[in-house]
């Protein structure tokens, strides 16, 4: 059985700002952002770099998480990113 993954991701824009989004294919979505075919917000802030992603089995769970992440402050998003980086180093 094929498992479809749904991702919530954060990219860091060239100006240092953070953009949070949802995608089924996060790699393709980052490429789209860097080709100015992603969100209007990122089109003028290229290039973007993927700094965080988390996958979910259902679109509903992913969209709820995306909303929750978008409600975080800048400092809370940076802490989330740092925790993800630390867990990958282990």
C-alpha positions, 0 to 999 in steps of 0.5 A: 500500500502506498502511503501519501505523505503530507508535509508542513515546511518552513523556508528561510527567505533571502531576506531572513524572513520565514515562510510556512507552507504545506505540500505533498512533495516538499522538494518540488515545492521548494524548487517552485518557490525558487523559480517564483512559481510558489507563493507570492510572498517568496517570489520577491525573496528568493532564494529560499532554503528549506529549514524545517519539514515534518510529515503527516499521513493525513492532509487534515493533520498536516493542515492543522499543524501548518496553522499551528506553526503559522500562529507561532512567534518568530522566536518560537519558529526559530526554536522549532527549527533549532530543535529539528537541527539538533535531533538530526545531529544525534 
